[in-house]
């Protein structure tokens, strides 16, 4: 069976973005097995676990990337960096 990825525009920033997501999921699995999560309340108006913050951060990063690509003609790397910065803030402070 031959795999064809022609259905998606696999630019380098997109590939890096999805590769980082895969690495984060593996890392979160290892963290959860090693140190089980504890709910905490940060700047979000709810108590969240590590997995909740990852999910919210991934959604935020994806929307920032989509908005960046949709509304600007600037480099995709800037949108990717902004998305990961937002995700880092959510993971650390939420």
N, C-alpha and C positions, 0 to 999 in steps of 0.2 A: 504494500500500500504506500503510495507516494503522497506526502503532505505538501499542500500548496498554501502558502501564506500570502498569496497575491490579493486576497480579498481586503487586506488592510495595508495602509501606507506605513510600512515599518521603517520609519526614519530612526536615526540613532537616538534622539531624545525619547521617542516613544519606547524603543527597546530598553533603554536604561531605566525608564519609569517603571515598566512592567517587571523588569529584572529585579529592581529594588523592592517592589511589592512582594515578589516571590521570596526574596531573602528575608524580608521582615516577617512574613508568615512563618518561615522556618525558625527564625530567631524567637518569635513569640511562643511558638510551641515548646521550644527548649526552655525558655524562661518559665512558662507555666508548669512544666514538669518539674523543674528544679526548685522554683519558688512560687508556690500558689499565690494567686492575686488576692488583694484586699481592696474592698470598695473604699473610695474616698471622694470627698467633695472639693472641687476646685472652683474655677470661675464659671463652669457650666452649671446651670440651675438644677442639677441632679447628681446623685451619687453614681460614679462610674467605676468599672473595673478596667484593668489594663486592656482587655479585648475590646471593651466598649470604646475606649479612647482611640484604639487603633482603627476601628471601623469608622468612627466619626472623622478621624484624621485622614483616612484614605478617601472618604467621600469629599471632604474639603479640598484635598489636593487634586482630586480628579476634576472638581468643578472649577478650581482656579486654572488648571491646565486647559480645560475646554473654553473657558472665558478668554484666556490669553490667546489661544489659537484663533478663536472666533472674532475677537474684537481688535487685535493688533496684527501688524505685519512684522513685528520684531522677532528676534530669535526665540525658538521654542525652549532653548536652554534657560532663559530667564523665567518663563512660566513654570518650568520644572523645578527650578530653584525656589521660586516663591511657594509653590505647592509643598515642597518638602520642608521649607521653613515654617509654614503654617502648621504642618503636621507635627513637627518637633515641638512647637509651642503647645499644641493640644496635648501631646503625649506627656510633656513635662509638667504643665500647669493645670490641666483640666481635672 
